[in-house]
C-alpha cells in the first residue's frame, strides 16, 4: 500500500482549487460535499463555476493562482489542465504548507482523491493507487448496491441516539443493540413509517435491551473452508462479523482472518501436523475462559470442523463447563479438491462409497481397511497424508492395489498458490516429498482428462 487512507477533517478549513474548467469542476463536485471553505482561482472560469460563486458556495478569484493563495489551506488542487501551470501551483502549495493534488498526476501528488460512495455520515472511499479506474468504478457500483440510500439516514439517526444507548453496558450488550438496529429494526421502521417511526423504534428497542439479562457467552465452532474467502458460508461470515474472540487453527488463511470484526481478539492456536502447537487442553481452556466471561467466541477451523478437527474434544469441554455452542459446517478440503479437478467424489458405476482417511493419528501412521481400499474403483480423500505417503503406498499395494491406480495430490486447495499434481500410486511418495503446503490426496481419482478449463495440472506419471 503506497497510500494510507484517512478521513481528513475539513469543516471550516480552506481548500484551494487552481483552475476553473471541466477538470476543476469534477473535483469541485466532490469537494463541495464537505463543509470546507473552497476558493477557486481561474482567469476564465466555466459558467458553472461562476454560478457556484454566485450561489455563495465558493469564493471565486478571477485570476491565476499565485504566491500567498495557499496560506492557511489544508489542501490544494492543481487543476488548470496545463502541466507547467500545475507544477507551479504545486510548488507554491507545498511551500505554503498545504498538501497538493495534481489532477491525473499520481507522482506529482501528495494525496489522491478516491472514488466515493456517499451515504453521509457513512462514506466509503475506494482507491486503486491509479492502477485501475475501471475497477474502482465497478467496486463503487458494488458498494452502492450493498448500501441502500437509507444507510445514511439510519446512521444519522443512530448517531443522534448514541448518548441514550450509553445506558447499556459497553461491549457485547451495546453492540447487540446496534446490530439489531442496523440489521432489522431500523430498516423496517424506516420502510414502514419513515424517520419518525425510526426514532420511536429506537426507544422501544433500547427498552427491550435494557430489560435483558447479560447474555451468557457462547462458542461457535465454525468451518472456514479450505482458504478461499468466497467459500465461506454466510453463517460463518456472520459469526466472524460478531466475534469478540477468534481462536483459529494455523491452516485458516489470512484472507479469512481479515474478515473478523476489527475489535475481535484473534488468537492463533496453530496445531498443524507435526509442527509446534498449542495442546488441545489449552485450546479448550481458552474457549471456556472467554465464553465464561460473556464473550462470543468463534472457534475457527479449516475446512469443516467435523472432519479431522477434534470437534468432539472441544464440545465435551464446553458441555462440561455449561457453555452453549453451535456448529457451523464448512467446505472440507476433499470437496474443494474434487471440484478443482473436475470430478465427483462419488460416481455411479465407479464408487458407491467414499472414505475420508487420515494419514496419521496420535499413535503414528493410521491403520485402515486396506483390503477395501485396494479394490478397483475405490475412492478416498486422504488428509494429513504427505508424510504417510510411503506407508500408504506400501500398505495399499501389499493388499493388492494396482501400481497405476490414479492419485491426485491437491496442495493449498482454493488458495492462490494451489497446485494439482496427477500421478499413479507407484509415484506417490516422490510426488508428495517436495510439498510444503497442506495437501489432500484424492486416491482413486485422476483430474478430468486434460480438459481446457481445468487449472494447469502437473503430470507425474511413472
Ligand atoms: N477440517 C479440515 C481438515 C483438518 S486436518 C477440513 O475439513 O478440510 C488438516 C489436513 O486437511 C491437512 O493436513 C490437509 O490434508 C487438509 N487440508 C486442509 N486445508 C487444506 C487446503 N487448503 N488444501 C489442501 N489440503 C488441506
Boltz pocket constraint, residues with backbone or C-beta under 6 A from the ligand:
constraints:
  - pocket:
      binder: B
      contacts: [[A, 225], [A, 226], [A, 227], [A, 251], [A, 273], [A, 301], [A, 302], [A, 303], [A, 304], [A, 305], [A, 306], [A, 307], [A, 308], [A, 309], [A, 331], [A, 332], [A, 333], [A, 334], [A, 382], [A, 383], [A, 384], [A, 385], [A, 410], [A, 411], [A, 412], [A, 413], [A, 414], [A, 415], [A, 438], [A, 439], [A, 440], [A, 441]]
      max_distance: 6.0
